[in-house]
Amino acid sequence: MKRTLHKIFLGVVLACSLFFGYLFFSNNIGINAKRLESDIRSSQKITDTWIVDGSVSDTMAAFISYSEDSSDHTYSLYVNRPGLSFGYFFRAGGDIVVVDDYIAEFTVEGYSERAFISMNTQNVDRLEVDNGDDIQVIDIDSDKPFAIILPLNAGNICFYDVSGNVVEYSHQES
């Protein structure tokens, strides 16, 4: 009897291991944060000559991929689903004019964060977040595209270019 229970237990453990292995390798439980860049490069056909830069939080990941001369780009937005999820799932991506010419703000229904993605043609060099008590300043390289994730309730958000002018952003639903 003991031997039969031992075999049944071993069989259940093996079946569960195979099931979770299948889910992991078929990306049905999410992509690990460390593997996001390789997923972006393979799924969106981004070559090794392009630069991939982004930001990852506990619930969202935002990336901008662009050619060295900044003549072309692709953005990628991932979310970490609640429940049986051990990683991030692709939510949206591609090449849109808003990212090319402006700053695009992306929100996903049910998530408490937002992503700001831009090719930075406006030469933004800083972001100020005013939560009512103090102002947090985030420096941005004015010569490079960016992807930043912030909480929805962070406060008033204001982007500034190298001349100190306010730069507007455009809201996008994903």
Beta strands, then each sheet from edge to edge (+ up, - down):
strand 1: 51-56
strand 2: 60-66
strand 3: 73-79
strand 4: 89-94
strand 5: 103-107
strand 6: 113-118
strand 7: 124-130
strand 8: 135-139
strand 9: 146-151
strand 10: 156-161
strand 11: 166-167
strand 12: 169-173
sheet 1: 1+ 2- 3+ 4-
sheet 2: 9+ 6- 5+ 12+
sheet 3: 8+ 7- 10+ 11-
end
